[in-house]
Amino acid sequence: SAVISQKPSRDICQRGTSLTIQCQVDSQVTMMFWYRQQPGQSLTLIATANQGSEATYESGFVIDKFPISRPNLTFSTLTVSNLSPEDSSIYLCSVGGTVQSGANVLTFGAGSRLTVL
Amino acid sequence: QKEVEQNSGPLSVPEGAIASLNCTYSDRGSQSFFWYRQYSGKSPELIMSIYSNGDKEDGRFTAQLNKASQYVSLLIRDSQPSDSATYLCAGGGADGLTFGKGTHLIIQP
């Protein structure tokens, strides 16, 4: 399976600033996703990062708040903009491999733990 | 809205016993189901996948799927302290996965 490097692993940011998280994969992958995991909660899909086109956002997530770049098939960034304490969470990069039935088997990066003061 | 429900626990099981984790899902269109293990402060790690009704065994782990009842389970035999973690159930298809909130499992030495 793909090896995913994600950084930073953790950061503490001030309200109103932005944080950019980087995700590097050791092989070319078609499907790359960004998830959020808030304390005590499950994984929520933010968006699918599409190479060469705009990301596809899930309901409740917008490009102005979570701009995503995907310049090639091995790299993506997620920016969390205009930070507020409610953005304190773990952000996870993941890549998908298709198995039977078309489902995406996901491999996750180590995550980026964000604390907003 | 697609939902995956799990008992959050904690589920406490003595070492060496069988741990049984359960999950129900709302979307009858879901075709594939996965169990992820997540240690505290770490990212989720895939441990089992199941696509057909019945049982699937891999070492000490057995996944069970009943599509009629919309029910998925994970059995861990000979539980070890290292199995203590949060177990996330996920289901879906080509349009993506929906995750449950996870069950916190504690194996008591």
Chai-1 contact restraints between the chains, C-beta under 6 A:
chainA,res_idxA,chainB,res_idxB,connection_type,confidence,min_distance_angstrom,max_distance_angstrom,comment,restraint_id
A,S42,B,F99,contact,1.0,0.0,6.0,A-B,restraint_1
A,S42,B,G100,contact,1.0,0.0,6.0,A-B,restraint_2
A,S42,B,K101,contact,1.0,0.0,6.0,A-B,restraint_3
A,S42,B,G102,contact,1.0,0.0,6.0,A-B,restraint_4
A,L43,B,F99,contact,1.0,0.0,6.0,A-B,restraint_5
A,L92,B,S43,contact,1.0,0.0,6.0,A-B,restraint_6
A,Q100,B,Y51,contact,1.0,0.0,6.0,A-B,restraint_7
A,S101,B,Q31,contact,1.0,0.0,6.0,A-B,restraint_8
A,S101,B,S32,contact,1.0,0.0,6.0,A-B,restraint_9
A,S101,B,Y51,contact,1.0,0.0,6.0,A-B,restraint_10
A,G102,B,G93,contact,1.0,0.0,6.0,A-B,restraint_11
A,G102,B,A94,contact,1.0,0.0,6.0,A-B,restraint_12
A,A103,B,S32,contact,1.0,0.0,6.0,A-B,restraint_13
A,A103,B,G92,contact,1.0,0.0,6.0,A-B,restraint_14
A,A103,B,G93,contact,1.0,0.0,6.0,A-B,restraint_15
A,F108,B,S43,contact,1.0,0.0,6.0,A-B,restraint_16
A,F108,B,P44,contact,1.0,0.0,6.0,A-B,restraint_17
A,A110,B,S43,contact,1.0,0.0,6.0,A-B,restraint_18
A,G111,B,S43,contact,1.0,0.0,6.0,A-B,restraint_19
